[in-house]
Amino acid sequence: MTEIPTRRLGELAVSAQGLGCMGMSHGYGASDDEQSIATIHRALDLGVTLLDTSDFYGAGHNEELIGRAIAGRRDEVVLATKFGFANRLGEPTKIRGDAAYVRQACDASLRRLGVDHIDLYYQHRVDPDVPIEETVGAMAELVAAGKVRHLGLSEAGAETIRRAHAVHPIAALQSEWSLWTRELEQEIAPLCRELGIGLVPFSPLGRGFLTGRYTSTEGLSETDVRRTQPRFADGNLEQNLAIVEKLDELAAEKGVTAGQLALAWVQHRGDDVVPIPGTRRQKYLEENIAALDVVLSAADLAAIDAAAPSDKVAGTRYDAASLAFVNK
Ligand SMILES: NC(=O)c1ccc[n+]([C@@H]2O[C@H](COP(=O)([O-])OP(=O)(O)OC[C@H]3O[C@@H](n4cnc5c(N)ncnc54)[C@H](OP(=O)(O)O)[C@@H]3O)[C@@H](O)[C@H]2O)c1
């Protein structure tokens, strides 16, 4: 494996691939903290710098876990966390972006992480009831206070991004982008490029589905969020498996795994793109990092596009309740 290259999110230098830490506390069933910490350590050893978390993941557990993992290694890490969900997983969504909440959320994250600053602080979802100028104004004050270095948004719409960026430079937009979720290519990615905002695709492996590992929801825990996601629902899942089968064939031709092909495709979107695949396991971490070495020709990219046409993806990426809070 070659050395991990550096990419820029606005002015922030990060490894070309980050590690999504959500699944270590949230969404994908029970986890083992020691295994998760070992995975984070392995990521740092291999040269991954960007660690992605949120105060929402495991209701603070994920930040505490990362705090434990990076104790003594803070200088090796570009630490990204998020605020905005004022509810717990499973409760009705309540987003808060008022200035008082932003200040309080940041202090709580710093405490849980055990650090004196956050490198990249995202608003996790836009609060429909608070002008973005108020939210980003409060985030900018955190930068002035030295608590935060760079600002980000997640799942923000075009108008919000423009207005936010006018208040304070936005370094990164973190939104879903993968072979089966390509909506942001139309308006959002071009806008980010116009404004110099880096792109951080989340769920770049389609929540693991694009690796071919999930052929049914039977093995998933009762609380696994994928059980609520339409693409994993009976009928849709079978149709979506046809896409994975084609990816698998193309991957075999290149001597890589389907997951590596899916990640390499995301990485070929541009030098301003830094995906954050999530895993709790060193084995997958190493496989995902090795995808940085996969070079795709124009013909490869065309074949991958043809194997995964957006109109053949069955089901929306979130249920209706969650879709109400994206691209806002
Ligand atoms: N901003 C947002 O609203 C938002 C939303 C979702 C996610 N995120 C962030 O994005 C990160 C990544 O997204 P994600 O975790 O939802 O989805 P993902 O990266 O597309 O997929 C993660 C899933 O794939 C599995 N996996 C990873 N590498 C694999 C491999 N090489 N082979 C087989 N299976 C593999 C993981 O399993 P194991 O865990 O068992 O290893 C996990 O179940 C999250 O950790 C989080 O930090 C942000």
Ligand as a Chemical Component Dictionary entry (heavy atoms), coordinates in Angstrom:
data_LIG
# 
_chem_comp.id                   LIG 
_chem_comp.type                 NON-POLYMER 
_chem_comp.pdbx_formal_charge   0 
_chem_comp.three_letter_code    LIG 
# 
loop_
_chem_comp_atom.comp_id 
_chem_comp_atom.atom_id 
_chem_comp_atom.alt_atom_id 
_chem_comp_atom.type_symbol 
_chem_comp_atom.charge 
_chem_comp_atom.model_Cartn_x 
_chem_comp_atom.model_Cartn_y 
_chem_comp_atom.model_Cartn_z 
_chem_comp_atom.pdbx_ordinal 
LIG N1  N1  N 0  -23.648 13.457 7.738  1  
LIG C1  C1  C 0  -24.520 12.486 7.827  2  
LIG O1  O1  O 0  -25.725 12.700 7.915  3  
LIG C2  C2  C 0  -24.028 11.066 7.831  4  
LIG C3  C3  C 0  -24.916 10.000 7.624  5  
LIG C4  C4  C 0  -24.403 8.698  7.615  6  
LIG C5  C5  C 0  -23.045 8.488  7.804  7  
LIG N2  N2  N 1  -22.215 9.553  8.022  8  
LIG C6  C6  C 0  -20.766 9.373  8.217  9  
LIG O2  O2  O 0  -20.239 8.646  7.118  10 
LIG C7  C7  C 0  -19.550 7.496  7.576  11 
LIG C8  C8  C 0  -19.684 6.356  6.578  12 
LIG O3  O3  O 0  -21.032 6.071  6.294  13 
LIG P1  P1  P 0  -21.732 4.705  6.724  14 
LIG O4  O4  O 0  -20.975 4.071  7.807  15 
LIG O5  O5  O -1 -23.170 5.038  6.899  16 
LIG O6  O6  O 0  -21.723 3.845  5.393  17 
LIG P2  P2  P 0  -20.610 3.153  4.473  18 
LIG O7  O7  O 0  -19.289 3.690  4.768  19 
LIG O8  O8  O 0  -21.154 3.249  3.110  20 
LIG O9  O9  O 0  -20.735 1.623  4.927  21 
LIG C9  C9  C 0  -20.512 1.201  6.231  22 
LIG C10 C10 C 0  -20.918 -0.244 6.355  23 
LIG O10 O10 O 0  -20.157 -1.014 5.443  24 
LIG C11 C11 C 0  -19.426 -2.017 6.132  25 
LIG N3  N3  N 0  -18.100 -2.078 5.487  26 
LIG C12 C12 C 0  -17.150 -1.123 5.465  27 
LIG N4  N4  N 0  -16.106 -1.495 4.723  28 
LIG C13 C13 C 0  -16.394 -2.737 4.276  29 
LIG C14 C14 C 0  -15.697 -3.656 3.458  30 
LIG N5  N5  N 0  -14.500 -3.355 2.933  31 
LIG N6  N6  N 0  -16.286 -4.849 3.200  32 
LIG C15 C15 C 0  -17.506 -5.170 3.711  33 
LIG N7  N7  N 0  -18.219 -4.324 4.493  34 
LIG C16 C16 C 0  -17.663 -3.108 4.768  35 
LIG C17 C17 C 0  -19.370 -1.575 7.579  36 
LIG O11 O11 O 0  -19.294 -2.711 8.390  37 
LIG P3  P3  P 0  -18.621 -2.777 9.857  38 
LIG O12 O12 O 0  -19.052 -1.569 10.613 39 
LIG O13 O13 O 0  -19.197 -4.028 10.403 40 
LIG O14 O14 O 0  -17.174 -2.815 9.693  41 
LIG C18 C18 C 0  -20.699 -0.840 7.721  42 
LIG O15 O15 O 0  -21.740 -1.779 7.955  43 
LIG C19 C19 C 0  -20.186 7.204  8.940  44 
LIG O16 O16 O 0  -19.342 6.422  9.756  45 
LIG C20 C20 C 0  -20.416 8.594  9.478  46 
LIG O17 O17 O 0  -19.210 9.088  10.055 47 
LIG C21 C21 C 0  -22.692 10.822 8.018  48 
# 
loop_
_chem_comp_bond.comp_id 
_chem_comp_bond.atom_id_1 
_chem_comp_bond.atom_id_2 
_chem_comp_bond.value_order 
_chem_comp_bond.pdbx_ordinal 
LIG N1  C1  SING 1  
LIG C1  O1  DOUB 2  
LIG C1  C2  SING 3  
LIG C2  C3  SING 4  
LIG C2  C21 DOUB 5  
LIG C3  C4  DOUB 6  
LIG C4  C5  SING 7  
LIG C5  N2  DOUB 8  
LIG N2  C6  SING 9  
LIG N2  C21 SING 10 
LIG C6  O2  SING 11 
LIG C6  C20 SING 12 
LIG O2  C7  SING 13 
LIG C7  C8  SING 14 
LIG C7  C19 SING 15 
LIG C8  O3  SING 16 
LIG O3  P1  SING 17 
LIG P1  O4  DOUB 18 
LIG P1  O5  SING 19 
LIG P1  O6  SING 20 
LIG O6  P2  SING 21 
LIG P2  O7  DOUB 22 
LIG P2  O8  SING 23 
LIG P2  O9  SING 24 
LIG O9  C9  SING 25 
LIG C9  C10 SING 26 
LIG C10 O10 SING 27 
LIG C10 C18 SING 28 
LIG O10 C11 SING 29 
LIG C11 N3  SING 30 
LIG C11 C17 SING 31 
LIG N3  C12 SING 32 
LIG N3  C16 SING 33 
LIG C12 N4  DOUB 34 
LIG N4  C13 SING 35 
LIG C13 C14 SING 36 
LIG C13 C16 DOUB 37 
LIG C14 N5  SING 38 
LIG C14 N6  DOUB 39 
LIG N6  C15 SING 40 
LIG C15 N7  DOUB 41 
LIG N7  C16 SING 42 
LIG C17 O11 SING 43 
LIG C17 C18 SING 44 
LIG O11 P3  SING 45 
LIG P3  O12 DOUB 46 
LIG P3  O13 SING 47 
LIG P3  O14 SING 48 
LIG C18 O15 SING 49 
LIG C19 O16 SING 50 
LIG C19 C20 SING 51 
LIG C20 O17 SING 52 
# 
